[in-house]
Amino acid sequence: MNELEREFTPATQYDAKRLPFAKRLQDLLPGECIWPINSGGPYLFCAAKTNGKYCPHHKARLLQKKTSRD
């Protein structure tokens, strides 16, 4: 377990896999996923390549949350 893995607790196994590629908000570039992947500051974001705000995995999770509320 490296220093990042000890310091930040990812929400899912996918997020844990994204952790080595995660970026802080100010380091994100256009076309990178803005989903936060840890539960404490400083927040780290997925940064996977995307055509919108979220990568396909996080977009699906967002849609699941919206449909479960209805």
Distance bins in CASP14 RR format, pairs under 12 A and 6 or more apart:
PFRMAT RR
TARGET T0000
AUTHOR 0000-0000-0000
RMODE 2
METHOD distances of the structure
MODEL  1
1 7 0 0 0 0 0 1 0 0 0 0 0
1 8 0 0 0 0 0 1 0 0 0 0 0
1 9 0 0 0 0 0 1 0 0 0 0 0
1 16 0 0 0 0 0 1 0 0 0 0 0
1 19 0 0 0 0 0 1 0 0 0 0 0
2 8 0 0 0 0 0 1 0 0 0 0 0
2 16 0 0 0 0 0 1 0 0 0 0 0
2 19 0 0 0 0 1 0 0 0 0 0 0
2 20 0 0 0 0 1 0 0 0 0 0 0
3 19 0 0 0 0 0 1 0 0 0 0 0
3 20 0 0 0 0 0 1 0 0 0 0 0
4 10 0 0 0 0 1 0 0 0 0 0 0
4 16 0 0 0 0 0 1 0 0 0 0 0
4 18 0 0 0 0 0 1 0 0 0 0 0
4 19 1 0 1 0 0 0 0 0 0 0 0
4 20 1 0 0 1 0 0 0 0 0 0 0
4 21 0 0 0 0 0 1 0 0 0 0 0
4 22 1 0 0 1 0 0 0 0 0 0 0
4 23 0 0 0 0 0 1 0 0 0 0 0
4 24 0 0 0 0 0 1 0 0 0 0 0
4 37 0 0 0 0 0 1 0 0 0 0 0
4 38 0 0 0 0 1 0 0 0 0 0 0
4 42 0 0 0 0 0 1 0 0 0 0 0
4 44 0 0 0 0 1 0 0 0 0 0 0
5 15 0 0 0 0 0 1 0 0 0 0 0
5 16 1 0 0 1 0 0 0 0 0 0 0
5 17 0 0 0 0 0 1 0 0 0 0 0
5 18 0 0 0 0 0 1 0 0 0 0 0
5 19 1 0 0 1 0 0 0 0 0 0 0
5 20 0 0 0 0 1 0 0 0 0 0 0
5 22 0 0 0 0 0 1 0 0 0 0 0
5 37 0 0 0 0 0 1 0 0 0 0 0
5 38 0 0 0 0 0 1 0 0 0 0 0
5 44 0 0 0 0 0 1 0 0 0 0 0
6 19 0 0 0 0 0 1 0 0 0 0 0
6 38 0 0 0 0 0 1 0 0 0 0 0
7 19 0 0 0 0 0 1 0 0 0 0 0
7 22 0 0 0 0 0 1 0 0 0 0 0
7 38 0 0 0 0 1 0 0 0 0 0 0
7 39 0 0 0 0 0 1 0 0 0 0 0
7 40 0 0 0 0 1 0 0 0 0 0 0
7 41 0 0 0 0 1 0 0 0 0 0 0
7 42 0 0 0 0 1 0 0 0 0 0 0
7 44 0 0 0 0 1 0 0 0 0 0 0
8 15 0 0 0 0 1 0 0 0 0 0 0
8 16 0 0 0 0 1 0 0 0 0 0 0
8 18 0 0 0 0 0 1 0 0 0 0 0
8 19 1 0 0 1 0 0 0 0 0 0 0
8 20 0 0 0 0 0 1 0 0 0 0 0
8 22 0 0 0 0 1 0 0 0 0 0 0
8 24 0 0 0 0 0 1 0 0 0 0 0
8 36 0 0 0 0 0 1 0 0 0 0 0
8 37 1 0 0 1 0 0 0 0 0 0 0
8 38 1 1 0 0 0 0 0 0 0 0 0
8 39 1 0 0 1 0 0 0 0 0 0 0
8 40 1 0 0 1 0 0 0 0 0 0 0
8 41 0 0 0 0 1 0 0 0 0 0 0
8 42 0 0 0 0 1 0 0 0 0 0 0
8 43 0 0 0 0 1 0 0 0 0 0 0
8 44 1 0 0 1 0 0 0 0 0 0 0
8 45 0 0 0 0 0 1 0 0 0 0 0
9 15 0 0 0 0 1 0 0 0 0 0 0
9 16 0 0 0 0 1 0 0 0 0 0 0
9 19 0 0 0 0 1 0 0 0 0 0 0
9 36 0 0 0 0 0 1 0 0 0 0 0
9 37 0 0 0 0 1 0 0 0 0 0 0
9 38 1 0 0 1 0 0 0 0 0 0 0
9 39 1 0 1 0 0 0 0 0 0 0 0
9 40 1 0 0 1 0 0 0 0 0 0 0
9 41 0 0 0 0 0 1 0 0 0 0 0
9 44 0 0 0 0 0 1 0 0 0 0 0
10 16 1 0 1 0 0 0 0 0 0 0 0
10 17 0 0 0 0 1 0 0 0 0 0 0
10 18 1 0 0 1 0 0 0 0 0 0 0
10 19 1 0 1 0 0 0 0 0 0 0 0
10 20 0 0 0 0 0 1 0 0 0 0 0
10 21 0 0 0 0 0 1 0 0 0 0 0
10 22 0 0 0 0 1 0 0 0 0 0 0
10 35 0 0 0 0 0 1 0 0 0 0 0
10 36 0 0 0 0 1 0 0 0 0 0 0
10 37 1 0 1 0 0 0 0 0 0 0 0
10 38 1 0 1 0 0 0 0 0 0 0 0
10 39 0 0 0 0 1 0 0 0 0 0 0
10 40 0 0 0 0 0 1 0 0 0 0 0
10 43 0 0 0 0 0 1 0 0 0 0 0
10 44 0 0 0 0 1 0 0 0 0 0 0
10 45 0 0 0 0 0 1 0 0 0 0 0
10 46 0 0 0 0 0 1 0 0 0 0 0
11 17 0 0 0 0 0 1 0 0 0 0 0
11 18 0 0 0 0 0 1 0 0 0 0 0
11 19 0 0 0 0 0 1 0 0 0 0 0
11 35 0 0 0 0 1 0 0 0 0 0 0
11 36 0 0 0 0 1 0 0 0 0 0 0
11 37 1 0 0 1 0 0 0 0 0 0 0
11 38 1 0 0 1 0 0 0 0 0 0 0
11 39 1 0 0 1 0 0 0 0 0 0 0
11 40 0 0 0 0 0 1 0 0 0 0 0
11 43 0 0 0 0 0 1 0 0 0 0 0
11 44 0 0 0 0 0 1 0 0 0 0 0
11 46 0 0 0 0 0 1 0 0 0 0 0
11 57 0 0 0 0 0 1 0 0 0 0 0
11 58 0 0 0 0 0 1 0 0 0 0 0
11 61 0 0 0 0 1 0 0 0 0 0 0
12 18 0 0 0 0 1 0 0 0 0 0 0
12 19 0 0 0 0 0 1 0 0 0 0 0
12 35 0 0 0 0 0 1 0 0 0 0 0
12 37 0 0 0 0 1 0 0 0 0 0 0
12 38 0 0 0 0 0 1 0 0 0 0 0
12 39 0 0 0 0 0 1 0 0 0 0 0
12 46 0 0 0 0 0 1 0 0 0 0 0
12 57 0 0 0 0 1 0 0 0 0 0 0
12 58 0 0 0 0 1 0 0 0 0 0 0
12 60 0 0 0 0 0 1 0 0 0 0 0
12 61 0 0 0 0 1 0 0 0 0 0 0
12 64 0 0 0 0 0 1 0 0 0 0 0
13 19 0 0 0 0 0 1 0 0 0 0 0
13 37 0 0 0 0 0 1 0 0 0 0 0
13 57 0 0 0 0 0 1 0 0 0 0 0
14 21 0 0 0 0 0 1 0 0 0 0 0
14 22 0 0 0 0 0 1 0 0 0 0 0
14 33 0 0 0 0 0 1 0 0 0 0 0
14 35 0 0 0 0 1 0 0 0 0 0 0
14 37 0 0 0 0 1 0 0 0 0 0 0
14 46 0 0 0 0 1 0 0 0 0 0 0
14 48 0 0 0 0 1 0 0 0 0 0 0
14 55 0 0 0 0 1 0 0 0 0 0 0
14 56 0 0 0 0 0 1 0 0 0 0 0
14 57 1 0 1 0 0 0 0 0 0 0 0
14 58 0 0 0 0 1 0 0 0 0 0 0
14 60 0 0 0 0 0 1 0 0 0 0 0
14 61 0 0 0 0 1 0 0 0 0 0 0
15 21 0 0 0 0 0 1 0 0 0 0 0
15 22 0 0 0 0 1 0 0 0 0 0 0
15 33 0 0 0 0 0 1 0 0 0 0 0
15 35 0 0 0 0 1 0 0 0 0 0 0
15 36 0 0 0 0 1 0 0 0 0 0 0
15 37 1 1 0 0 0 0 0 0 0 0 0
15 38 1 0 0 1 0 0 0 0 0 0 0
15 39 0 0 0 0 1 0 0 0 0 0 0
15 43 0 0 0 0 0 1 0 0 0 0 0
15 44 0 0 0 0 1 0 0 0 0 0 0
15 45 0 0 0 0 0 1 0 0 0 0 0
15 46 1 0 0 1 0 0 0 0 0 0 0
15 47 0 0 0 0 0 1 0 0 0 0 0
15 48 0 0 0 0 0 1 0 0 0 0 0
15 55 0 0 0 0 0 1 0 0 0 0 0
15 57 0 0 0 0 1 0 0 0 0 0 0
15 58 0 0 0 0 1 0 0 0 0 0 0
15 61 0 0 0 0 1 0 0 0 0 0 0
16 22 0 0 0 0 0 1 0 0 0 0 0
16 37 0 0 0 0 1 0 0 0 0 0 0
16 38 0 0 0 0 1 0 0 0 0 0 0
16 44 0 0 0 0 0 1 0 0 0 0 0
16 46 0 0 0 0 0 1 0 0 0 0 0
17 37 0 0 0 0 1 0 0 0 0 0 0
17 46 0 0 0 0 0 1 0 0 0 0 0
17 48 0 0 0 0 0 1 0 0 0 0 0
17 55 0 0 0 0 0 1 0 0 0 0 0
17 57 0 0 0 0 1 0 0 0 0 0 0
18 32 0 0 0 0 0 1 0 0 0 0 0
18 33 0 0 0 0 1 0 0 0 0 0 0
18 35 0 0 0 0 1 0 0 0 0 0 0
18 36 0 0 0 0 0 1 0 0 0 0 0
18 37 1 0 1 0 0 0 0 0 0 0 0
18 38 0 0 0 0 0 1 0 0 0 0 0
18 44 0 0 0 0 1 0 0 0 0 0 0
18 45 0 0 0 0 1 0 0 0 0 0 0
18 46 1 0 1 0 0 0 0 0 0 0 0
18 47 1 0 0 1 0 0 0 0 0 0 0
18 48 1 0 0 1 0 0 0 0 0 0 0
18 49 0 0 0 0 0 1 0 0 0 0 0
18 55 0 0 0 0 1 0 0 0 0 0 0
18 57 0 0 0 0 1 0 0 0 0 0 0
18 58 0 0 0 0 1 0 0 0 0 0 0
19 36 0 0 0 0 0 1 0 0 0 0 0
19 37 1 0 0 1 0 0 0 0 0 0 0
19 38 1 0 0 1 0 0 0 0 0 0 0
19 44 1 0 0 1 0 0 0 0 0 0 0
19 45 0 0 0 0 0 1 0 0 0 0 0
19 46 0 0 0 0 1 0 0 0 0 0 0
19 47 0 0 0 0 0 1 0 0 0 0 0
19 48 0 0 0 0 0 1 0 0 0 0 0
20 37 0 0 0 0 0 1 0 0 0 0 0
20 44 0 0 0 0 0 1 0 0 0 0 0
20 46 0 0 0 0 0 1 0 0 0 0 0
20 47 0 0 0 0 0 1 0 0 0 0 0
20 48 0 0 0 0 0 1 0 0 0 0 0
21 27 0 0 0 0 0 1 0 0 0 0 0
21 28 0 0 0 0 0 1 0 0 0 0 0
21 32 0 0 0 0 1 0 0 0 0 0 0
21 33 0 0 0 0 1 0 0 0 0 0 0
21 37 0 0 0 0 1 0 0 0 0 0 0
21 44 0 0 0 0 1 0 0 0 0 0 0
21 45 0 0 0 0 1 0 0 0 0 0 0
21 46 1 0 0 1 0 0 0 0 0 0 0
21 47 1 0 1 0 0 0 0 0 0 0 0
21 48 1 0 0 1 0 0 0 0 0 0 0
21 49 0 0 0 0 0 1 0 0 0 0 0
21 55 0 0 0 0 0 1 0 0 0 0 0
22 28 0 0 0 0 1 0 0 0 0 0 0
22 32 0 0 0 0 0 1 0 0 0 0 0
22 33 0 0 0 0 1 0 0 0 0 0 0
22 34 0 0 0 0 0 1 0 0 0 0 0
22 35 0 0 0 0 1 0 0 0 0 0 0
22 36 0 0 0 0 1 0 0 0 0 0 0
22 37 1 0 1 0 0 0 0 0 0 0 0
22 38 1 0 0 1 0 0 0 0 0 0 0
22 41 0 0 0 0 0 1 0 0 0 0 0
22 42 0 0 0 0 0 1 0 0 0 0 0
22 43 0 0 0 0 1 0 0 0 0 0 0
22 44 1 1 0 0 0 0 0 0 0 0 0
22 45 1 0 0 1 0 0 0 0 0 0 0
22 46 1 0 0 1 0 0 0 0 0 0 0
22 47 1 0 1 0 0 0 0 0 0 0 0
22 48 0 0 0 0 1 0 0 0 0 0 0
23 29 0 0 0 0 1 0 0 0 0 0 0
23 31 0 0 0 0 0 1 0 0 0 0 0
23 32 1 0 0 1 0 0 0 0 0 0 0
23 33 0 0 0 0 1 0 0 0 0 0 0
23 34 0 0 0 0 1 0 0 0 0 0 0
23 35 0 0 0 0 0 1 0 0 0 0 0
23 36 0 0 0 0 0 1 0 0 0 0 0
23 37 0 0 0 0 0 1 0 0 0 0 0
23 38 0 0 0 0 0 1 0 0 0 0 0
23 42 0 0 0 0 0 1 0 0 0 0 0
23 43 0 0 0 0 0 1 0 0 0 0 0
23 44 1 0 0 1 0 0 0 0 0 0 0
23 45 1 0 1 0 0 0 0 0 0 0 0
23 46 0 0 0 0 1 0 0 0 0 0 0
23 47 1 0 1 0 0 0 0 0 0 0 0
23 48 0 0 0 0 0 1 0 0 0 0 0
24 32 0 0 0 0 0 1 0 0 0 0 0
24 34 0 0 0 0 0 1 0 0 0 0 0
24 36 0 0 0 0 0 1 0 0 0 0 0
24 37 0 0 0 0 0 1 0 0 0 0 0
24 38 0 0 0 0 0 1 0 0 0 0 0
24 41 0 0 0 0 1 0 0 0 0 0 0
24 42 1 0 1 0 0 0 0 0 0 0 0
24 43 1 0 0 1 0 0 0 0 0 0 0
24 44 1 0 0 1 0 0 0 0 0 0 0
24 45 1 0 0 1 0 0 0 0 0 0 0
24 46 0 0 0 0 0 1 0 0 0 0 0
24 47 0 0 0 0 1 0 0 0 0 0 0
25 32 0 0 0 0 0 1 0 0 0 0 0
25 33 0 0 0 0 0 1 0 0 0 0 0
25 34 1 0 0 1 0 0 0 0 0 0 0
25 35 0 0 0 0 0 1 0 0 0 0 0
25 36 0 0 0 0 1 0 0 0 0 0 0
25 37 0 0 0 0 0 1 0 0 0 0 0
25 41 0 0 0 0 0 1 0 0 0 0 0
25 42 0 0 0 0 1 0 0 0 0 0 0
25 43 1 0 0 1 0 0 0 0 0 0 0
25 44 0 0 0 0 1 0 0 0 0 0 0
25 45 1 0 0 1 0 0 0 0 0 0 0
25 46 0 0 0 0 0 1 0 0 0 0 0
25 47 0 0 0 0 0 1 0 0 0 0 0
26 34 0 0 0 0 0 1 0 0 0 0 0
26 42 0 0 0 0 1 0 0 0 0 0 0
26 43 0 0 0 0 0 1 0 0 0 0 0
26 44 0 0 0 0 0 1 0 0 0 0 0
26 45 0 0 0 0 0 1 0 0 0 0 0
27 34 0 0 0 0 0 1 0 0 0 0 0
27 42 0 0 0 0 0 1 0 0 0 0 0
27 43 0 0 0 0 0 1 0 0 0 0 0
27 44 0 0 0 0 1 0 0 0 0 0 0
27 45 0 0 0 0 1 0 0 0 0 0 0
27 47 0 0 0 0 1 0 0 0 0 0 0
28 34 1 0 0 1 0 0 0 0 0 0 0
28 35 0 0 0 0 0 1 0 0 0 0 0
28 36 0 0 0 0 0 1 0 0 0 0 0
28 43 0 0 0 0 0 1 0 0 0 0 0
28 44 0 0 0 0 0 1 0 0 0 0 0
28 45 1 0 1 0 0 0 0 0 0 0 0
28 46 0 0 0 0 1 0 0 0 0 0 0
28 47 1 0 0 1 0 0 0 0 0 0 0
28 48 0 0 0 0 0 1 0 0 0 0 0
28 49 0 0 0 0 0 1 0 0 0 0 0
28 50 0 0 0 0 0 1 0 0 0 0 0
28 53 0 0 0 0 0 1 0 0 0 0 0
29 45 0 0 0 0 0 1 0 0 0 0 0
29 47 0 0 0 0 1 0 0 0 0 0 0
29 48 0 0 0 0 0 1 0 0 0 0 0
29 49 0 0 0 0 1 0 0 0 0 0 0
29 50 0 0 0 0 0 1 0 0 0 0 0
30 47 0 0 0 0 0 1 0 0 0 0 0
30 49 0 0 0 0 0 1 0 0 0 0 0
30 50 0 0 0 0 1 0 0 0 0 0 0
30 51 0 0 0 0 0 1 0 0 0 0 0
30 52 0 0 0 0 1 0 0 0 0 0 0
30 53 0 0 0 0 0 1 0 0 0 0 0
31 45 0 0 0 0 0 1 0 0 0 0 0
31 46 0 0 0 0 0 1 0 0 0 0 0
31 47 0 0 0 0 1 0 0 0 0 0 0
31 48 0 0 0 0 1 0 0 0 0 0 0
31 49 1 0 0 1 0 0 0 0 0 0 0
31 50 1 0 1 0 0 0 0 0 0 0 0
31 51 1 0 0 1 0 0 0 0 0 0 0
31 52 1 0 0 1 0 0 0 0 0 0 0
31 53 0 0 0 0 1 0 0 0 0 0 0
31 54 0 0 0 0 0 1 0 0 0 0 0
31 55 0 0 0 0 1 0 0 0 0 0 0
32 44 0 0 0 0 0 1 0 0 0 0 0
32 45 1 0 0 1 0 0 0 0 0 0 0
32 46 1 0 0 1 0 0 0 0 0 0 0
32 47 1 0 1 0 0 0 0 0 0 0 0
32 48 1 0 0 1 0 0 0 0 0 0 0
32 49 1 0 0 1 0 0 0 0 0 0 0
32 50 1 0 0 1 0 0 0 0 0 0 0
32 51 0 0 0 0 0 1 0 0 0 0 0
32 52 0 0 0 0 1 0 0 0 0 0 0
32 53 0 0 0 0 1 0 0 0 0 0 0
32 54 0 0 0 0 1 0 0 0 0 0 0
32 55 0 0 0 0 1 0 0 0 0 0 0
32 58 0 0 0 0 0 1 0 0 0 0 0
33 44 0 0 0 0 0 1 0 0 0 0 0
33 45 1 0 0 1 0 0 0 0 0 0 0
33 46 1 1 0 0 0 0 0 0 0 0 0
33 47 1 0 0 1 0 0 0 0 0 0 0
33 48 1 0 1 0 0 0 0 0 0 0 0
33 49 1 0 0 1 0 0 0 0 0 0 0
33 50 1 0 1 0 0 0 0 0 0 0 0
33 51 0 0 0 0 0 1 0 0 0 0 0
33 52 0 0 0 0 1 0 0 0 0 0 0
33 53 1 0 0 1 0 0 0 0 0 0 0
33 54 1 0 1 0 0 0 0 0 0 0 0
33 55 1 0 1 0 0 0 0 0 0 0 0
33 56 0 0 0 0 1 0 0 0 0 0 0
33 57 0 0 0 0 1 0 0 0 0 0 0
33 58 1 0 1 0 0 0 0 0 0 0 0
33 59 0 0 0 0 1 0 0 0 0 0 0
33 61 0 0 0 0 0 1 0 0 0 0 0
33 62 0 0 0 0 0 1 0 0 0 0 0
34 43 0 0 0 0 0 1 0 0 0 0 0
34 44 0 0 0 0 0 1 0 0 0 0 0
34 45 1 0 1 0 0 0 0 0 0 0 0
34 46 1 0 0 1 0 0 0 0 0 0 0
34 47 0 0 0 0 1 0 0 0 0 0 0
34 48 0 0 0 0 0 1 0 0 0 0 0
34 50 0 0 0 0 1 0 0 0 0 0 0
34 52 0 0 0 0 1 0 0 0 0 0 0
34 53 1 0 1 0 0 0 0 0 0 0 0
34 54 1 0 0 1 0 0 0 0 0 0 0
34 55 0 0 0 0 1 0 0 0 0 0 0
34 58 0 0 0 0 1 0 0 0 0 0 0
34 59 0 0 0 0 0 1 0 0 0 0 0
34 62 0 0 0 0 0 1 0 0 0 0 0
35 43 0 0 0 0 0 1 0 0 0 0 0
35 44 0 0 0 0 0 1 0 0 0 0 0
35 45 1 0 0 1 0 0 0 0 0 0 0
35 46 1 0 1 0 0 0 0 0 0 0 0
35 47 0 0 0 0 1 0 0 0 0 0 0
35 48 0 0 0 0 1 0 0 0 0 0 0
35 50 0 0 0 0 1 0 0 0 0 0 0
35 52 0 0 0 0 0 1 0 0 0 0 0
35 53 0 0 0 0 1 0 0 0 0 0 0
35 54 1 0 1 0 0 0 0 0 0 0 0
35 55 1 0 0 1 0 0 0 0 0 0 0
35 56 0 0 0 0 0 1 0 0 0 0 0
35 57 0 0 0 0 1 0 0 0 0 0 0
35 58 1 1 0 0 0 0 0 0 0 0 0
35 59 0 0 0 0 1 0 0 0 0 0 0
35 60 0 0 0 0 0 1 0 0 0 0 0
35 61 1 0 0 1 0 0 0 0 0 0 0
35 62 1 0 0 1 0 0 0 0 0 0 0
35 65 0 0 0 0 0 1 0 0 0 0 0
36 42 0 0 0 0 0 1 0 0 0 0 0
36 43 1 0 1 0 0 0 0 0 0 0 0
36 44 1 0 0 1 0 0 0 0 0 0 0
36 45 1 0 1 0 0 0 0 0 0 0 0
36 46 1 0 0 1 0 0 0 0 0 0 0
36 47 0 0 0 0 0 1 0 0 0 0 0
36 54 0 0 0 0 0 1 0 0 0 0 0
36 58 0 0 0 0 1 0 0 0 0 0 0
36 61 0 0 0 0 0 1 0 0 0 0 0
37 43 0 0 0 0 1 0 0 0 0 0 0
37 44 1 0 1 0 0 0 0 0 0 0 0
37 45 1 0 0 1 0 0 0 0 0 0 0
37 46 1 0 1 0 0 0 0 0 0 0 0
37 47 0 0 0 0 1 0 0 0 0 0 0
37 48 0 0 0 0 1 0 0 0 0 0 0
37 54 0 0 0 0 0 1 0 0 0 0 0
37 55 0 0 0 0 0 1 0 0 0 0 0
37 57 0 0 0 0 0 1 0 0 0 0 0
37 58 0 0 0 0 1 0 0 0 0 0 0
37 61 0 0 0 0 0 1 0 0 0 0 0
38 44 1 0 1 0 0 0 0 0 0 0 0
38 45 0 0 0 0 1 0 0 0 0 0 0
38 46 0 0 0 0 0 1 0 0 0 0 0
45 53 0 0 0 0 0 1 0 0 0 0 0
45 54 0 0 0 0 0 1 0 0 0 0 0
45 55 0 0 0 0 0 1 0 0 0 0 0
45 58 0 0 0 0 1 0 0 0 0 0 0
46 53 0 0 0 0 0 1 0 0 0 0 0
46 54 1 0 0 1 0 0 0 0 0 0 0
46 55 1 0 1 0 0 0 0 0 0 0 0
46 56 0 0 0 0 0 1 0 0 0 0 0
46 57 0 0 0 0 1 0 0 0 0 0 0
46 58 1 0 0 1 0 0 0 0 0 0 0
46 59 0 0 0 0 0 1 0 0 0 0 0
46 61 0 0 0 0 0 1 0 0 0 0 0
46 62 0 0 0 0 0 1 0 0 0 0 0
47 54 0 0 0 0 0 1 0 0 0 0 0
47 55 0 0 0 0 1 0 0 0 0 0 0
47 58 0 0 0 0 0 1 0 0 0 0 0
48 54 0 0 0 0 1 0 0 0 0 0 0
48 55 1 1 0 0 0 0 0 0 0 0 0
48 56 0 0 0 0 1 0 0 0 0 0 0
48 57 1 0 0 1 0 0 0 0 0 0 0
48 58 1 0 0 1 0 0 0 0 0 0 0
48 59 0 0 0 0 0 1 0 0 0 0 0
49 55 1 0 0 1 0 0 0 0 0 0 0
49 56 0 0 0 0 0 1 0 0 0 0 0
49 57 0 0 0 0 0 1 0 0 0 0 0
50 56 1 0 0 1 0 0 0 0 0 0 0
50 57 0 0 0 0 1 0 0 0 0 0 0
50 58 0 0 0 0 1 0 0 0 0 0 0
50 59 1 0 0 1 0 0 0 0 0 0 0
51 59 0 0 0 0 0 1 0 0 0 0 0
52 58 0 0 0 0 0 1 0 0 0 0 0
52 59 0 0 0 0 1 0 0 0 0 0 0
52 62 0 0 0 0 0 1 0 0 0 0 0
53 59 0 0 0 0 1 0 0 0 0 0 0
53 62 0 0 0 0 1 0 0 0 0 0 0
54 60 0 0 0 0 1 0 0 0 0 0 0
54 61 0 0 0 0 1 0 0 0 0 0 0
54 62 1 0 0 1 0 0 0 0 0 0 0
54 63 0 0 0 0 1 0 0 0 0 0 0
54 65 0 0 0 0 0 1 0 0 0 0 0
55 61 0 0 0 0 1 0 0 0 0 0 0
55 62 0 0 0 0 0 1 0 0 0 0 0
56 62 0 0 0 0 0 1 0 0 0 0 0
56 63 0 0 0 0 0 1 0 0 0 0 0
57 63 0 0 0 0 0 1 0 0 0 0 0
57 64 0 0 0 0 0 1 0 0 0 0 0
58 64 0 0 0 0 0 1 0 0 0 0 0
58 65 0 0 0 0 0 1 0 0 0 0 0
59 65 0 0 0 0 0 1 0 0 0 0 0
59 66 0 0 0 0 0 1 0 0 0 0 0
60 66 0 0 0 0 0 1 0 0 0 0 0
60 67 0 0 0 0 0 1 0 0 0 0 0
61 67 0 0 0 0 0 1 0 0 0 0 0
61 68 0 0 0 0 0 1 0 0 0 0 0
62 68 0 0 0 0 0 1 0 0 0 0 0
62 69 0 0 0 0 0 1 0 0 0 0 0
63 69 0 0 0 0 0 1 0 0 0 0 0
63 70 0 0 0 0 0 1 0 0 0 0 0
64 70 0 0 0 0 0 1 0 0 0 0 0
END
